[in-house]
């Protein structure tokens, strides 16, 4: 295109279309200005082409990152689905134990039987959600190239994960402290194993129990575990919903 402009400009000058009174100096200045304009046009065109190429590269990079992010979310969604039923079951069973302990007909033997024979000493292991692609997007600056709605969705999604991580950490610590206090006096090791239950170290724990000492600690421990597993269930259900929503939102951006 620049060559065409230059050729036409030379043609105008050579055909003498300029007034005769114009001196050679003026002709030179016109020629020089034309060259400068052509150079500027060339620079602008080159910049536009370069910007277009860079934009295409960035879009390709973002598409690759979103493909990786989509795969991580699908993987996490499958893991959440696999774990959630077990978490619901554990939370439900512990709630039933707590409800039975609070029944009007319950007594010391009821609570001892629950703790000794049915209570499972389980706390929560955090799920390790996949975050490598999101962290890479943030660190390289490519995150800013995403559509605004997707940026907001991703920010909310990972903020939700961080929130629940803190909630579960606190609930885990509270339950472990209550369990630790209880186990200083009452042995739960092997309490659900029929072969060990009659061993001296297990039997001695449950002799001459003081209700005023035992009941508050037992109920406190069961209650703390109940809070922990209910929170864990809420976390998984919340993250599962947001994960599925994000998978649907990202999918259209994976098409060429």
Rosetta constraint file for C-alpha pairs under 8 A:
AtomPair CA 1 CA 5 HARMONIC 6.44 0.50
AtomPair CA 2 CA 6 HARMONIC 6.16 0.50
AtomPair CA 2 CA 38 HARMONIC 6.37 0.50
AtomPair CA 2 CA 41 HARMONIC 7.78 0.50
AtomPair CA 2 CA 42 HARMONIC 6.90 0.50
AtomPair CA 3 CA 7 HARMONIC 6.08 0.50
AtomPair CA 4 CA 8 HARMONIC 6.18 0.50
AtomPair CA 5 CA 9 HARMONIC 6.15 0.50
AtomPair CA 5 CA 38 HARMONIC 7.62 0.50
AtomPair CA 6 CA 10 HARMONIC 6.24 0.50
AtomPair CA 6 CA 35 HARMONIC 7.85 0.50
AtomPair CA 6 CA 38 HARMONIC 7.54 0.50
AtomPair CA 7 CA 11 HARMONIC 6.21 0.50
AtomPair CA 8 CA 12 HARMONIC 6.32 0.50
AtomPair CA 9 CA 13 HARMONIC 6.43 0.50
AtomPair CA 9 CA 34 HARMONIC 7.78 0.50
AtomPair CA 10 CA 14 HARMONIC 6.03 0.50
AtomPair CA 11 CA 15 HARMONIC 6.01 0.50
AtomPair CA 12 CA 16 HARMONIC 6.67 0.50
AtomPair CA 12 CA 17 HARMONIC 6.03 0.50
AtomPair CA 12 CA 18 HARMONIC 7.90 0.50
AtomPair CA 13 CA 17 HARMONIC 6.49 0.50
AtomPair CA 13 CA 18 HARMONIC 6.87 0.50
AtomPair CA 13 CA 27 HARMONIC 7.87 0.50
AtomPair CA 16 CA 20 HARMONIC 7.89 0.50
AtomPair CA 18 CA 22 HARMONIC 7.19 0.50
AtomPair CA 22 CA 26 HARMONIC 6.06 0.50
AtomPair CA 22 CA 27 HARMONIC 6.99 0.50
AtomPair CA 23 CA 27 HARMONIC 6.47 0.50
AtomPair CA 24 CA 28 HARMONIC 6.17 0.50
AtomPair CA 25 CA 29 HARMONIC 6.20 0.50
AtomPair CA 26 CA 30 HARMONIC 6.13 0.50
AtomPair CA 27 CA 31 HARMONIC 6.13 0.50
AtomPair CA 28 CA 32 HARMONIC 6.04 0.50
AtomPair CA 29 CA 33 HARMONIC 6.02 0.50
AtomPair CA 30 CA 34 HARMONIC 6.10 0.50
AtomPair CA 31 CA 35 HARMONIC 6.26 0.50
AtomPair CA 32 CA 36 HARMONIC 6.26 0.50
AtomPair CA 33 CA 37 HARMONIC 6.18 0.50
AtomPair CA 34 CA 38 HARMONIC 6.13 0.50
AtomPair CA 35 CA 39 HARMONIC 6.17 0.50
AtomPair CA 36 CA 40 HARMONIC 6.16 0.50
AtomPair CA 37 CA 41 HARMONIC 6.09 0.50
AtomPair CA 38 CA 42 HARMONIC 6.08 0.50
AtomPair CA 39 CA 43 HARMONIC 6.16 0.50
AtomPair CA 40 CA 44 HARMONIC 6.17 0.50
AtomPair CA 41 CA 45 HARMONIC 6.11 0.50
AtomPair CA 42 CA 46 HARMONIC 6.08 0.50
AtomPair CA 43 CA 47 HARMONIC 6.09 0.50
AtomPair CA 44 CA 48 HARMONIC 6.16 0.50
AtomPair CA 45 CA 49 HARMONIC 6.16 0.50
AtomPair CA 46 CA 50 HARMONIC 5.98 0.50
AtomPair CA 47 CA 51 HARMONIC 5.94 0.50
AtomPair CA 48 CA 52 HARMONIC 6.04 0.50
AtomPair CA 49 CA 53 HARMONIC 6.13 0.50
AtomPair CA 50 CA 54 HARMONIC 6.10 0.50
AtomPair CA 51 CA 55 HARMONIC 6.00 0.50
AtomPair CA 52 CA 56 HARMONIC 6.15 0.50
AtomPair CA 53 CA 57 HARMONIC 6.20 0.50
AtomPair CA 54 CA 58 HARMONIC 6.11 0.50
AtomPair CA 55 CA 59 HARMONIC 6.05 0.50
AtomPair CA 56 CA 60 HARMONIC 6.12 0.50
AtomPair CA 57 CA 61 HARMONIC 6.13 0.50
AtomPair CA 58 CA 62 HARMONIC 6.08 0.50
AtomPair CA 58 CA 142 HARMONIC 7.56 0.50
AtomPair CA 58 CA 145 HARMONIC 7.83 0.50
AtomPair CA 59 CA 63 HARMONIC 6.05 0.50
AtomPair CA 59 CA 145 HARMONIC 7.89 0.50
AtomPair CA 60 CA 64 HARMONIC 6.21 0.50
AtomPair CA 61 CA 65 HARMONIC 6.22 0.50
AtomPair CA 62 CA 66 HARMONIC 6.03 0.50
AtomPair CA 62 CA 142 HARMONIC 6.66 0.50
AtomPair CA 62 CA 145 HARMONIC 7.51 0.50
AtomPair CA 62 CA 146 HARMONIC 7.48 0.50
AtomPair CA 63 CA 67 HARMONIC 6.10 0.50
AtomPair CA 63 CA 253 HARMONIC 6.89 0.50
AtomPair CA 63 CA 254 HARMONIC 5.96 0.50
AtomPair CA 64 CA 68 HARMONIC 6.34 0.50
AtomPair CA 65 CA 69 HARMONIC 6.07 0.50
AtomPair CA 65 CA 133 HARMONIC 6.47 0.50
AtomPair CA 65 CA 137 HARMONIC 7.39 0.50
AtomPair CA 66 CA 70 HARMONIC 5.88 0.50
AtomPair CA 66 CA 250 HARMONIC 6.97 0.50
AtomPair CA 66 CA 253 HARMONIC 7.58 0.50
AtomPair CA 66 CA 254 HARMONIC 6.92 0.50
AtomPair CA 67 CA 71 HARMONIC 6.33 0.50
AtomPair CA 67 CA 254 HARMONIC 6.25 0.50
AtomPair CA 68 CA 72 HARMONIC 6.34 0.50
AtomPair CA 68 CA 133 HARMONIC 6.66 0.50
AtomPair CA 69 CA 73 HARMONIC 6.20 0.50
AtomPair CA 69 CA 133 HARMONIC 5.72 0.50
AtomPair CA 69 CA 134 HARMONIC 7.03 0.50
AtomPair CA 70 CA 74 HARMONIC 6.22 0.50
AtomPair CA 70 CA 247 HARMONIC 6.06 0.50
AtomPair CA 70 CA 250 HARMONIC 6.81 0.50
AtomPair CA 70 CA 251 HARMONIC 7.42 0.50
AtomPair CA 71 CA 75 HARMONIC 6.21 0.50
AtomPair CA 72 CA 76 HARMONIC 6.17 0.50
AtomPair CA 72 CA 130 HARMONIC 5.84 0.50
AtomPair CA 72 CA 131 HARMONIC 7.89 0.50
AtomPair CA 73 CA 77 HARMONIC 5.99 0.50
AtomPair CA 73 CA 130 HARMONIC 7.36 0.50
AtomPair CA 73 CA 243 HARMONIC 6.22 0.50
AtomPair CA 73 CA 244 HARMONIC 7.92 0.50
AtomPair CA 73 CA 246 HARMONIC 7.94 0.50
AtomPair CA 73 CA 247 HARMONIC 6.61 0.50
AtomPair CA 74 CA 78 HARMONIC 6.30 0.50
AtomPair CA 74 CA 243 HARMONIC 7.93 0.50
AtomPair CA 74 CA 247 HARMONIC 7.15 0.50
AtomPair CA 75 CA 79 HARMONIC 6.38 0.50
AtomPair CA 76 CA 80 HARMONIC 6.07 0.50
AtomPair CA 76 CA 129 HARMONIC 6.37 0.50
AtomPair CA 76 CA 130 HARMONIC 6.95 0.50
AtomPair CA 76 CA 243 HARMONIC 7.86 0.50
AtomPair CA 77 CA 81 HARMONIC 6.19 0.50
AtomPair CA 77 CA 240 HARMONIC 6.18 0.50
AtomPair CA 77 CA 243 HARMONIC 6.41 0.50
AtomPair CA 77 CA 244 HARMONIC 7.01 0.50
AtomPair CA 78 CA 82 HARMONIC 6.26 0.50
AtomPair CA 79 CA 83 HARMONIC 6.21 0.50
AtomPair CA 80 CA 84 HARMONIC 5.77 0.50
AtomPair CA 80 CA 236 HARMONIC 6.53 0.50
AtomPair CA 80 CA 240 HARMONIC 6.45 0.50
AtomPair CA 81 CA 85 HARMONIC 7.32 0.50
AtomPair CA 81 CA 240 HARMONIC 7.77 0.50
AtomPair CA 82 CA 86 HARMONIC 7.97 0.50
AtomPair CA 83 CA 87 HARMONIC 6.41 0.50
AtomPair CA 84 CA 88 HARMONIC 6.12 0.50
AtomPair CA 84 CA 233 HARMONIC 7.05 0.50
AtomPair CA 84 CA 236 HARMONIC 6.62 0.50
AtomPair CA 84 CA 237 HARMONIC 7.62 0.50
AtomPair CA 85 CA 89 HARMONIC 6.15 0.50
AtomPair CA 86 CA 90 HARMONIC 6.21 0.50
AtomPair CA 87 CA 91 HARMONIC 6.08 0.50
AtomPair CA 87 CA 229 HARMONIC 7.10 0.50
AtomPair CA 87 CA 232 HARMONIC 7.44 0.50
AtomPair CA 87 CA 233 HARMONIC 6.07 0.50
AtomPair CA 88 CA 92 HARMONIC 5.99 0.50
AtomPair CA 88 CA 233 HARMONIC 6.16 0.50
AtomPair CA 89 CA 93 HARMONIC 6.11 0.50
AtomPair CA 90 CA 94 HARMONIC 6.17 0.50
AtomPair CA 90 CA 229 HARMONIC 7.27 0.50
AtomPair CA 91 CA 95 HARMONIC 6.17 0.50
AtomPair CA 91 CA 226 HARMONIC 6.50 0.50
AtomPair CA 91 CA 229 HARMONIC 5.15 0.50
AtomPair CA 91 CA 230 HARMONIC 5.80 0.50
AtomPair CA 91 CA 233 HARMONIC 7.42 0.50
AtomPair CA 92 CA 96 HARMONIC 6.27 0.50
AtomPair CA 93 CA 97 HARMONIC 6.41 0.50
AtomPair CA 94 CA 98 HARMONIC 6.29 0.50
AtomPair CA 94 CA 119 HARMONIC 7.58 0.50
AtomPair CA 94 CA 222 HARMONIC 7.33 0.50
AtomPair CA 94 CA 225 HARMONIC 7.56 0.50
AtomPair CA 94 CA 226 HARMONIC 5.96 0.50
AtomPair CA 95 CA 99 HARMONIC 6.10 0.50
AtomPair CA 95 CA 226 HARMONIC 6.17 0.50
AtomPair CA 96 CA 100 HARMONIC 6.14 0.50
AtomPair CA 97 CA 101 HARMONIC 6.21 0.50
AtomPair CA 97 CA 114 HARMONIC 6.75 0.50
AtomPair CA 97 CA 119 HARMONIC 7.72 0.50
AtomPair CA 97 CA 222 HARMONIC 7.93 0.50
AtomPair CA 98 CA 102 HARMONIC 6.41 0.50
AtomPair CA 98 CA 219 HARMONIC 7.50 0.50
AtomPair CA 98 CA 222 HARMONIC 6.50 0.50
AtomPair CA 98 CA 223 HARMONIC 6.86 0.50
AtomPair CA 98 CA 226 HARMONIC 7.87 0.50
AtomPair CA 99 CA 103 HARMONIC 6.40 0.50
AtomPair CA 100 CA 106 HARMONIC 6.99 0.50
AtomPair CA 101 CA 106 HARMONIC 5.89 0.50
AtomPair CA 101 CA 107 HARMONIC 7.92 0.50
AtomPair CA 101 CA 110 HARMONIC 6.77 0.50
AtomPair CA 101 CA 111 HARMONIC 5.71 0.50
AtomPair CA 101 CA 114 HARMONIC 7.77 0.50
AtomPair CA 101 CA 219 HARMONIC 7.73 0.50
AtomPair CA 102 CA 106 HARMONIC 6.61 0.50
AtomPair CA 106 CA 110 HARMONIC 5.50 0.50
AtomPair CA 106 CA 111 HARMONIC 7.26 0.50
AtomPair CA 107 CA 111 HARMONIC 6.59 0.50
AtomPair CA 108 CA 112 HARMONIC 6.08 0.50
AtomPair CA 108 CA 211 HARMONIC 6.57 0.50
AtomPair CA 108 CA 215 HARMONIC 7.40 0.50
AtomPair CA 109 CA 113 HARMONIC 5.91 0.50
AtomPair CA 110 CA 114 HARMONIC 6.24 0.50
AtomPair CA 111 CA 115 HARMONIC 6.18 0.50
AtomPair CA 111 CA 215 HARMONIC 7.37 0.50
AtomPair CA 111 CA 218 HARMONIC 7.63 0.50
AtomPair CA 112 CA 116 HARMONIC 5.79 0.50
AtomPair CA 112 CA 206 HARMONIC 7.94 0.50
AtomPair CA 113 CA 117 HARMONIC 5.56 0.50
AtomPair CA 113 CA 118 HARMONIC 7.26 0.50
AtomPair CA 114 CA 118 HARMONIC 5.04 0.50
AtomPair CA 114 CA 119 HARMONIC 5.97 0.50
AtomPair CA 115 CA 119 HARMONIC 4.82 0.50
AtomPair CA 115 CA 218 HARMONIC 7.21 0.50
AtomPair CA 116 CA 188 HARMONIC 6.75 0.50
AtomPair CA 116 CA 191 HARMONIC 5.47 0.50
AtomPair CA 116 CA 192 HARMONIC 6.93 0.50
AtomPair CA 117 CA 191 HARMONIC 6.11 0.50
AtomPair CA 117 CA 192 HARMONIC 5.26 0.50
AtomPair CA 118 CA 192 HARMONIC 6.77 0.50
AtomPair CA 119 CA 222 HARMONIC 7.98 0.50
AtomPair CA 120 CA 192 HARMONIC 7.99 0.50
AtomPair CA 122 CA 225 HARMONIC 8.00 0.50
AtomPair CA 123 CA 172 HARMONIC 6.33 0.50
AtomPair CA 123 CA 175 HARMONIC 7.55 0.50
AtomPair CA 123 CA 176 HARMONIC 7.57 0.50
AtomPair CA 123 CA 225 HARMONIC 7.30 0.50
AtomPair CA 123 CA 228 HARMONIC 7.60 0.50
AtomPair CA 123 CA 229 HARMONIC 7.92 0.50
AtomPair CA 124 CA 168 HARMONIC 7.73 0.50
AtomPair CA 124 CA 172 HARMONIC 6.58 0.50
AtomPair CA 124 CA 228 HARMONIC 7.58 0.50
AtomPair CA 124 CA 229 HARMONIC 7.44 0.50
AtomPair CA 124 CA 232 HARMONIC 7.55 0.50
AtomPair CA 126 CA 165 HARMONIC 7.34 0.50
AtomPair CA 126 CA 168 HARMONIC 7.83 0.50
AtomPair CA 131 CA 135 HARMONIC 6.09 0.50
AtomPair CA 132 CA 136 HARMONIC 6.10 0.50
AtomPair CA 133 CA 137 HARMONIC 6.17 0.50
AtomPair CA 134 CA 138 HARMONIC 6.32 0.50
AtomPair CA 135 CA 139 HARMONIC 6.12 0.50
AtomPair CA 136 CA 140 HARMONIC 6.07 0.50
AtomPair CA 137 CA 141 HARMONIC 6.10 0.50
AtomPair CA 137 CA 142 HARMONIC 5.10 0.50
AtomPair CA 137 CA 143 HARMONIC 4.91 0.50
AtomPair CA 138 CA 142 HARMONIC 6.57 0.50
AtomPair CA 138 CA 143 HARMONIC 5.31 0.50
AtomPair CA 141 CA 145 HARMONIC 7.81 0.50
AtomPair CA 142 CA 146 HARMONIC 7.28 0.50
AtomPair CA 143 CA 151 HARMONIC 7.18 0.50
AtomPair CA 144 CA 151 HARMONIC 7.68 0.50
AtomPair CA 146 CA 150 HARMONIC 6.48 0.50
AtomPair CA 146 CA 151 HARMONIC 6.15 0.50
AtomPair CA 147 CA 151 HARMONIC 6.29 0.50
AtomPair CA 148 CA 152 HARMONIC 6.26 0.50
AtomPair CA 149 CA 153 HARMONIC 6.15 0.50
AtomPair CA 150 CA 154 HARMONIC 6.07 0.50
AtomPair CA 150 CA 249 HARMONIC 7.43 0.50
AtomPair CA 150 CA 250 HARMONIC 7.61 0.50
AtomPair CA 151 CA 155 HARMONIC 6.07 0.50
AtomPair CA 152 CA 156 HARMONIC 6.10 0.50
AtomPair CA 153 CA 157 HARMONIC 6.05 0.50
AtomPair CA 153 CA 246 HARMONIC 7.18 0.50
AtomPair CA 154 CA 158 HARMONIC 6.24 0.50
AtomPair CA 154 CA 246 HARMONIC 7.64 0.50
AtomPair CA 155 CA 159 HARMONIC 6.03 0.50
AtomPair CA 156 CA 160 HARMONIC 6.07 0.50
AtomPair CA 157 CA 161 HARMONIC 6.55 0.50
AtomPair CA 157 CA 239 HARMONIC 7.65 0.50
AtomPair CA 157 CA 242 HARMONIC 6.50 0.50
AtomPair CA 157 CA 243 HARMONIC 7.68 0.50
AtomPair CA 158 CA 162 HARMONIC 6.28 0.50
AtomPair CA 159 CA 163 HARMONIC 6.12 0.50
AtomPair CA 160 CA 164 HARMONIC 6.29 0.50
AtomPair CA 160 CA 239 HARMONIC 7.37 0.50
AtomPair CA 161 CA 165 HARMONIC 6.11 0.50
AtomPair CA 161 CA 239 HARMONIC 6.99 0.50
AtomPair CA 162 CA 166 HARMONIC 6.41 0.50
AtomPair CA 163 CA 167 HARMONIC 6.37 0.50
AtomPair CA 164 CA 168 HARMONIC 5.98 0.50
AtomPair CA 164 CA 235 HARMONIC 5.93 0.50
AtomPair CA 165 CA 169 HARMONIC 6.06 0.50
AtomPair CA 166 CA 170 HARMONIC 6.25 0.50
AtomPair CA 167 CA 171 HARMONIC 6.23 0.50
AtomPair CA 167 CA 231 HARMONIC 7.59 0.50
AtomPair CA 168 CA 172 HARMONIC 5.82 0.50
AtomPair CA 168 CA 228 HARMONIC 6.69 0.50
AtomPair CA 168 CA 231 HARMONIC 6.79 0.50
AtomPair CA 168 CA 232 HARMONIC 6.59 0.50
AtomPair CA 169 CA 173 HARMONIC 6.20 0.50
AtomPair CA 170 CA 174 HARMONIC 6.20 0.50
AtomPair CA 171 CA 175 HARMONIC 6.14 0.50
AtomPair CA 171 CA 224 HARMONIC 7.38 0.50
AtomPair CA 171 CA 227 HARMONIC 7.02 0.50
AtomPair CA 171 CA 228 HARMONIC 5.13 0.50
AtomPair CA 172 CA 176 HARMONIC 6.06 0.50
AtomPair CA 172 CA 228 HARMONIC 6.25 0.50
AtomPair CA 173 CA 177 HARMONIC 6.11 0.50
AtomPair CA 174 CA 178 HARMONIC 6.33 0.50
AtomPair CA 174 CA 224 HARMONIC 6.68 0.50
AtomPair CA 175 CA 179 HARMONIC 6.04 0.50
AtomPair CA 175 CA 221 HARMONIC 6.45 0.50
AtomPair CA 175 CA 224 HARMONIC 4.90 0.50
AtomPair CA 175 CA 225 HARMONIC 5.60 0.50
AtomPair CA 175 CA 228 HARMONIC 7.19 0.50
AtomPair CA 176 CA 180 HARMONIC 5.86 0.50
AtomPair CA 177 CA 181 HARMONIC 6.19 0.50
AtomPair CA 178 CA 182 HARMONIC 6.22 0.50
AtomPair CA 178 CA 217 HARMONIC 7.36 0.50
AtomPair CA 178 CA 220 HARMONIC 6.67 0.50
AtomPair CA 178 CA 221 HARMONIC 5.09 0.50
AtomPair CA 178 CA 224 HARMONIC 7.18 0.50
AtomPair CA 179 CA 183 HARMONIC 5.99 0.50
AtomPair CA 179 CA 221 HARMONIC 5.62 0.50
AtomPair CA 180 CA 184 HARMONIC 6.43 0.50
AtomPair CA 181 CA 185 HARMONIC 7.75 0.50
AtomPair CA 181 CA 217 HARMONIC 7.61 0.50
AtomPair CA 182 CA 186 HARMONIC 6.09 0.50
AtomPair CA 182 CA 217 HARMONIC 5.81 0.50
AtomPair CA 182 CA 218 HARMONIC 6.85 0.50
AtomPair CA 182 CA 221 HARMONIC 7.27 0.50
AtomPair CA 183 CA 187 HARMONIC 5.63 0.50
AtomPair CA 183 CA 188 HARMONIC 6.86 0.50
AtomPair CA 185 CA 205 HARMONIC 7.35 0.50
AtomPair CA 186 CA 205 HARMONIC 5.40 0.50
AtomPair CA 186 CA 206 HARMONIC 7.34 0.50
AtomPair CA 187 CA 191 HARMONIC 7.57 0.50
AtomPair CA 187 CA 201 HARMONIC 7.82 0.50
AtomPair CA 187 CA 202 HARMONIC 6.34 0.50
AtomPair CA 187 CA 205 HARMONIC 5.83 0.50
AtomPair CA 188 CA 202 HARMONIC 7.68 0.50
AtomPair CA 189 CA 202 HARMONIC 7.67 0.50
AtomPair CA 190 CA 196 HARMONIC 5.71 0.50
AtomPair CA 190 CA 197 HARMONIC 6.45 0.50
AtomPair CA 190 CA 202 HARMONIC 7.50 0.50
AtomPair CA 191 CA 196 HARMONIC 7.11 0.50
AtomPair CA 191 CA 197 HARMONIC 5.59 0.50
AtomPair CA 191 CA 202 HARMONIC 6.98 0.50
AtomPair CA 192 CA 197 HARMONIC 7.12 0.50
AtomPair CA 193 CA 197 HARMONIC 6.02 0.50
AtomPair CA 194 CA 198 HARMONIC 7.50 0.50
AtomPair CA 195 CA 199 HARMONIC 7.87 0.50
AtomPair CA 196 CA 202 HARMONIC 7.23 0.50
AtomPair CA 197 CA 202 HARMONIC 5.76 0.50
AtomPair CA 197 CA 203 HARMONIC 6.85 0.50
AtomPair CA 198 CA 202 HARMONIC 6.48 0.50
AtomPair CA 198 CA 203 HARMONIC 5.84 0.50
AtomPair CA 199 CA 203 HARMONIC 6.06 0.50
AtomPair CA 200 CA 204 HARMONIC 5.85 0.50
AtomPair CA 201 CA 205 HARMONIC 6.86 0.50
AtomPair CA 202 CA 206 HARMONIC 7.32 0.50
AtomPair CA 203 CA 207 HARMONIC 6.88 0.50
AtomPair CA 209 CA 213 HARMONIC 7.93 0.50
AtomPair CA 209 CA 214 HARMONIC 6.81 0.50
AtomPair CA 210 CA 214 HARMONIC 5.96 0.50
AtomPair CA 211 CA 215 HARMONIC 5.45 0.50
AtomPair CA 212 CA 216 HARMONIC 6.90 0.50
AtomPair CA 213 CA 217 HARMONIC 6.88 0.50
AtomPair CA 214 CA 218 HARMONIC 5.99 0.50
AtomPair CA 215 CA 219 HARMONIC 6.01 0.50
AtomPair CA 216 CA 220 HARMONIC 5.90 0.50
AtomPair CA 217 CA 221 HARMONIC 6.09 0.50
AtomPair CA 218 CA 222 HARMONIC 6.24 0.50
AtomPair CA 219 CA 223 HARMONIC 5.86 0.50
AtomPair CA 220 CA 224 HARMONIC 6.05 0.50
AtomPair CA 221 CA 225 HARMONIC 6.27 0.50
AtomPair CA 222 CA 226 HARMONIC 6.13 0.50
AtomPair CA 223 CA 227 HARMONIC 6.32 0.50
AtomPair CA 224 CA 228 HARMONIC 6.26 0.50
AtomPair CA 225 CA 229 HARMONIC 6.22 0.50
AtomPair CA 226 CA 230 HARMONIC 6.04 0.50
AtomPair CA 227 CA 231 HARMONIC 6.05 0.50
AtomPair CA 228 CA 232 HARMONIC 6.16 0.50
AtomPair CA 229 CA 233 HARMONIC 6.06 0.50
AtomPair CA 230 CA 234 HARMONIC 6.20 0.50
AtomPair CA 231 CA 235 HARMONIC 6.08 0.50
AtomPair CA 232 CA 236 HARMONIC 6.29 0.50
AtomPair CA 233 CA 237 HARMONIC 6.17 0.50
AtomPair CA 234 CA 238 HARMONIC 5.99 0.50
AtomPair CA 235 CA 239 HARMONIC 6.03 0.50
AtomPair CA 236 CA 240 HARMONIC 5.81 0.50
AtomPair CA 237 CA 241 HARMONIC 6.30 0.50
AtomPair CA 238 CA 242 HARMONIC 6.43 0.50
AtomPair CA 239 CA 243 HARMONIC 5.88 0.50
AtomPair CA 240 CA 244 HARMONIC 6.24 0.50
AtomPair CA 241 CA 245 HARMONIC 6.23 0.50
AtomPair CA 242 CA 246 HARMONIC 6.11 0.50
AtomPair CA 243 CA 247 HARMONIC 6.23 0.50
AtomPair CA 244 CA 248 HARMONIC 6.51 0.50
AtomPair CA 245 CA 249 HARMONIC 6.32 0.50
AtomPair CA 246 CA 250 HARMONIC 6.01 0.50
AtomPair CA 247 CA 251 HARMONIC 6.15 0.50
AtomPair CA 248 CA 252 HARMONIC 7.71 0.50
AtomPair CA 250 CA 254 HARMONIC 7.04 0.50
AtomPair CA 251 CA 255 HARMONIC 7.63 0.50
